[in-house]
Amino acid sequence: MANWPGDSAVFPFCMPLIKKFEGFRGTPYLDSAGIPTIGYGTILYPNGKSVAMTDKPVTDDEATGFLAYQMGLKSKAIAPMLQKAASLHQAAAMLSLTYNIGTSAFQSSSVLRRFNLGDIPGAADAFLMWDKATVDGQRVVIDGLHNRRVAERTIFLTADA
């Protein structure tokens, strides 16, 4: 974890970004992939139970707790993948991407591969590859995903103070 700046430093940069793009929904809903989801994109509760459409509503505080838990799991998973030291902004952007696409997709991503090669501009541009979803059997750019990837890319390229 020597290349990861630490959750307590990264989370304040990352959580607002995830909250903005995930949005809060207190009652269960089906996400764009048809997966039962609640809060800020939570599909799995901290107790390991999957979200179900019949689950009781959650408060914003509960949803924030679920988000923090999942961010912690994902940061622990991706930190060992980094072969170079990440800045706070780089780590926050990569964690936001991982929260959205999943750990295994991040592990095989051009973002990670280029980052580990030291190609920071290339890694930043690779965020933009993750702006598509399958709609009616076709891969299409989704405006919300594109906007999120542009924001993540911008944060990734932002120098730490």
TIGU-948686 format. One record per residue: residue in three letters; y, x, z of N, C-alpha, C in turn. Coordinates in steps of 0.001 Angstrom, whole numbers, plus 500000, padded with zeros to 6 digits. Each point is the difference from the previous one (the first is absolute). Example, Ala and Ser with C-alpha at 12.3 -4.5 7.8 and 13.67 -1.06 7.14 Angstrom:
ALA_494310_513190_507800_501190_499110_500000_501200_500900_500000 $
SER_501050_499650_499280_501190_500820_500060_501090_499230_500730 $
END
This chain:
MET_498801_500823_500000_501199_499177_500000_501265_500868_500000 $
ALA_499839_501294_499806_501148_500900_500018_500995_499688_498887 $
ASN_499544_499372_498926_500891_499687_498883_500637_498619_500108 $
TRP_499663_499269_501066_500543_498652_500231_501062_500110_501082 $
PRO_501217_499482_499777_501075_500177_500976_499815_499265_501318 $
GLY_499038_499105_500088_499756_499263_501240_500419_498553_499880 $
ASP_499144_499112_500511_500242_498567_499866_501313_499559_500624 $
SER_500337_500547_501174_501217_499557_500679_501240_500355_499186 $
ALA_499912_501020_499176_501124_500373_499140_499990_499206_498693 $
VAL_498810_499755_499445_499870_499353_498689_500205_498489_500076 $
PHE_499448_499372_501020_500017_498534_500066_501398_499386_499895 $
PRO_501034_500546_500666_501329_499389_499863_500542_500017_498569 $
PHE_499553_500944_499182_500414_500049_498600_499184_499032_499147 $
CYS_498748_499827_500374_499046_499264_499175_499944_498504_500322 $
MET_500023_499653_501268_499805_498597_500382_501021_499054_499365 $
PRO_501296_500326_499997_500947_499074_499358_499713_499804_498508 $
LEU_499562_501051_499341_499673_499919_498576_498823_499052_499778 $
ILE_498938_500177_500774_498834_499129_499872_500384_498564_500330 $
LYS_500739_499805_501083_500405_498642_500380_500811_499330_498894 $
LYS_500902_500749_499401_500850_499439_498944_499152_499501_498835 $
PHE_499069_500827_499546_499259_499648_498794_498802_499095_500257 $
GLU_499417_500075_501181_498895_499094_500316_500534_498611_500350 $
GLY_501130_499969_500703_500534_498728_500477_499153_499463_501139 $
PHE_500588_499154_500810_499283_499426_501144_499584_498570_499705 $
ARG_498747_499734_500269_499489_498625_499965_499158_499811_501247 $
GLY_500434_499061_500829_499335_499768_501277_498682_499261_499897 $
THR_499774_499341_498895_498740_499273_499811_499184_500674_498905 $
PRO_498681_499875_500057_499164_500645_498983_500319_499496_498589 $
TYR_499891_500916_499045_500220_499688_498586_499071_500874_499163 $
LEU_499832_499661_498762_499213_500827_499096_500948_500946_499271 $
ASP_499711_501299_500064_500851_500952_499291_499720_499926_498500 $
SER_500644_500850_499232_499864_499933_498541_498583_500280_499524 $
ALA_499187_500627_500842_498603_500254_499660_499069_498931_500575 $
GLY_500585_498973_500647_499199_498919_500559_499399_500307_501358 $
ILE_500538_501000_500694_499484_500417_501310_500828_499329_501098 $
PRO_499338_499341_500982_500742_499423_501125_500817_501082_500724 $
THR_501274_499706_500197_500967_500964_500512_500925_499285_500970 $
ILE_500575_500760_500942_500947_499429_500961_501018_501064_500379 $
GLY_501123_499568_500545_501003_500940_500497_500634_500802_498881 $
TYR_499953_501318_500153_500552_500926_499012_498874_500639_499189 $
GLY_499223_499171_499331_498941_500522_499146_498714_500342_500726 $
THR_499816_499476_501204_498788_500292_500768_498818_499215_499433 $
ILE_498926_500727_499689_498763_499352_499547_498868_500209_501006 $
LEU_500230_500933_500933_498998_500321_501013_500712_500185_501335 $
TYR_499597_499221_501001_500605_500103_501331_499543_501289_500693 $
PRO_500740_500445_501024_499594_501199_500739_498588_499911_500600 $
ASN_499500_498783_500254_498641_499861_500548_498925_500097_498918 $
GLY_500412_500220_498751_499057_500159_498905_499678_498713_499253 $
LYS_500485_498873_500491_499733_498710_499373_500919_499810_498799 $
SER_499433_499520_498906_500805_499697_498817_500844_498757_500247 $
VAL_501179_499974_499413_500849_498818_500067_499290_498857_499276 $
ALA_500061_498814_500571_499428_498798_499385_501102_498971_499825 $
MET_499829_499160_499024_501014_498980_499707_500163_499004_501148 $
THR_499036_499938_500898_500050_499066_501122_500579_500630_501279 $
ASP_500422_501256_499934_500538_500678_501182_501315_499362_500446 $
LYS_500254_500106_501304_501244_499466_500556_501183_500859_499545 $
PRO_501180_499419_499974_501194_500767_499612_500254_501165_500958 $
VAL_500724_500998_499506_500381_501154_500815_501518_500085_500053 $
THR_500492_500642_501049_501438_500240_500135_500365_501283_499258 $
ASP_501294_500193_499821_500473_501237_499382_499578_501209_500834 $
ASP_500072_499898_501316_499589_501115_500861_498517_500320_499836 $
GLU_499165_498964_499936_498560_500231_499790_499772_500654_498645 $
ALA_500664_499502_498979_499843_500554_498653_500454_501454_499943 $
THR_501076_500321_500709_500476_501382_500052_498970_500890_500686 $
GLY_499358_499495_501041_498929_500746_500659_498819_500249_499074 $
PHE_499626_498992_499230_498904_500160_499025_500378_501054_498965 $
LEU_501247_499949_499535_500482_500955_499009_499962_501418_500560 $
ALA_500488_500182_501216_500006_501330_500618_498580_500534_500150 $
TYR_499077_499129_500376_498600_500410_500136_499446_500486_498654 $
GLN_500215_499218_498950_499498_500374_498676_500686_501260_499470 $
MET_501283_500153_500277_500702_501221_499592_499373_501210_500682 $
GLY_499646_499844_501277_499359_501098_500724_498666_500375_499401 $
LEU_499199_498993_499663_498701_500279_499369_500171_500720_498668 $
LYS_500942_499506_499207_500196_500582_498672_500593_501407_500085 $
SER_500886_500234_500943_500559_501348_500121_498924_500991_500437 $
LYS_499100_499572_500880_498896_500871_500416_499061_500295_498836 $
ALA_499862_499046_499098_499132_500194_498839_500625_500912_498957 $
ILE_501304_499855_499751_500597_500787_498921_500485_501378_500446 $
ALA_500312_500180_501276_500517_501294_500468_499087_501164_499610 $
PRO_498681_499899_500173_499146_501135_499620_499926_500237_498488 $
MET_500434_499029_499209_499980_500154_498542_501132_500901_499510 $
LEU_501034_500167_500821_501175_500764_499584_499747_501493_500152 $
GLN_500124_500705_498898_499801_501450_500010_501317_500751_500136 $
LYS_501095_499273_499923_501342_500559_500176_500686_499215_501118 $
ALA_500978_500624_500633_500762_499310_501041_500888_498936_499368 $
ALA_499939_498788_500532_500828_498895_499515_501240_499865_500870 $
SER_501127_499739_499351_501213_499675_500752_499839_498588_500569 $
LEU_500907_499616_500886_499960_498640_500552_500092_498958_498888 $
HIS_500908_500204_499077_500189_499039_498917_498789_499957_499065 $
GLN_499446_501150_499686_498802_500034_499153_498839_499288_500679 $
ALA_499803_500285_501272_498903_499366_500742_500197_498491_500080 $
ALA_501231_499555_500249_500279_498561_500087_499703_499308_498683 $
ALA_500409_500599_498897_499753_499398_498684_498508_499951_499697 $
MET_499286_501076_500315_498553_500023_499738_499260_499010_500897 $
LEU_500459_499834_501231_499366_499033_500893_500255_498574_499527 $
SER_501204_499716_499536_500297_498673_499462_499117_499698_498794 $
LEU_499860_500969_499111_499136_499826_498829_498560_499738_500443 $
THR_499520_500793_500941_498622_499857_500481_499785_498652_500658 $
TYR_500980_499526_500753_499881_498685_500633_499777_498928_498941 $
ASN_500641_500162_498867_499940_498996_498938_498766_500147_499109 $
ILE_499606_501222_499650_498901_500178_499039_498667_500332_500658 $
GLY_500028_500407_501254_498774_500363_500708_499771_501499_500010 $
THR_499242_500439_500988_499762_501428_500210_499210_500630_498862 $
SER_498955_499331_499524_499184_500616_498942_500785_500124_498707 $
ALA_500825_499010_499677_500825_500096_498789_501011_501136_500148 $
PHE_500586_500146_501186_500940_501097_500207_499294_501346_499849 $
GLN_498794_500090_500529_499260_501270_499959_499776_500481_498570 $
SER_499828_499073_499073_499758_500394_498610_501264_499909_499137 $
SER_501148_499803_500633_501244_499775_499250_500626_501286_499481 $
SER_500777_499831_498946_500806_501101_499472_501104_500389_500972 $
VAL_500444_499055_500821_501012_500320_501010_499466_501113_500900 $
LEU_498813_499802_500556_499426_501002_500896_499665_501287_499253 $
ARG_499374_499879_498853_499588_501187_499246_501220_500867_499666 $
ARG_501054_499370_499497_501198_500764_499621_500722_500555_501227 $
PHE_500042_499210_501080_500609_500499_501241_499281_501258_500462 $
ASN_498676_499953_500019_499222_501142_500472_500137_501224_499093 $
LEU_500355_499790_498752_500260_501109_499077_501421_500545_500158 $
GLY_500815_499329_500822_501377_500414_500190_500947_499460_498943 $
ASP_499523_499063_499180_500805_499389_498947_500691_498752_500566 $
ILE_501078_500214_500716_500692_498898_500678_500598_499014_498994 $
PRO_500698_500454_498938_500496_499021_499022_498867_499199_499346 $
GLY_498896_500666_499688_498858_499309_499402_499368_499005_500959 $
ALA_499910_500374_501273_499457_499086_501009_500912_498788_500137 $
ALA_501303_500242_499997_500961_498887_500110_499845_499049_498823 $
ASP_499898_500537_498805_499849_499158_498817_498671_499238_500014 $
ALA_498981_500582_500614_498679_499360_500044_500008_498714_500839 $
PHE_500969_499849_500902_500102_498733_500742_500139_498834_499023 $
LEU_500720_500235_498915_500303_498932_499048_498763_499527_499236 $
MET_498916_500756_500057_498751_499587_499344_499340_498824_500717 $
TRP_500423_499732_501233_499356_498994_500845_500790_498690_500025 $
ASP_500584_499618_498874_500815_498789_499944_499345_498867_499210 $
LYS_498697_500108_499782_499311_498999_499183_498914_499278_500788 $
ALA_499691_498800_499512_498892_499214_500538_499336_499308_498817 $
THR_498787_499543_500221_499295_499279_498952_500333_498519_500100 $
VAL_500545_499466_498929_500354_498587_499909_499344_499456_498735 $
ASP_499152_498996_500170_499286_499408_498863_499285_501067_499172 $
GLY_499396_500971_500711_499212_501033_499330_500810_501124_499380 $
GLN_501305_499976_500153_500871_501027_499415_500740_500759_501099 $
ARG_500137_501331_499827_500802_500805_500926_501466_499825_499620 $
VAL_500782_499485_500935_501421_499759_499738_500843_500532_501150 $
VAL_501232_500402_499676_500949_500434_501016_500425_498772_500811 $
ILE_499942_500132_501311_500440_498961_500917_501352_500445_500566 $
ASP_501016_499161_499838_501352_500381_500422_500059_500464_501452 $
GLY_499360_499250_500905_500026_500374_501412_499356_501355_500256 $
LEU_498883_500272_499321_499345_501311_500144_500871_501098_499399 $
HIS_500603_499714_498865_500866_501000_499378_501170_500342_500926 $
ASN_500629_498984_500569_501123_500232_500911_499561_500807_501222 $
ARG_498813_499699_500507_499477_500745_501152_499759_501456_499627 $
ARG_499407_500235_498845_499707_501376_499589_501282_500796_499757 $
VAL_501017_499361_499450_501286_500671_499809_500587_500378_501362 $
ALA_499918_499092_500972_500507_500288_501349_499205_501135_500649 $
GLU_498670_499962_499870_499171_501069_500569_500324_501340_499342 $
ARG_500166_500005_498689_500337_501229_499276_501332_500547_500500 $
THR_500976_499125_500175_501318_500419_500480_499899_500624_501389 $
ILE_499263_499353_500879_499814_500547_501352_499267_501331_499940 $
PHE_498957_500077_499177_499221_501232_499847_500905_501176_499613 $
LEU_500983_499751_499147_500894_501056_499513_501209_500244_500912 $
THR_500137_499222_501071_501121_500150_500923_499740_501164_500949 $
ALA_500946_500908_500088_499861_501139_500905_500154_499538_501448 $
ASP_499219_500602_500877_500156_499721_501429_501316_500595_500477 $
ALA_500622_499337_500982_501286_500502_500517_499801_501273_500790 $
END
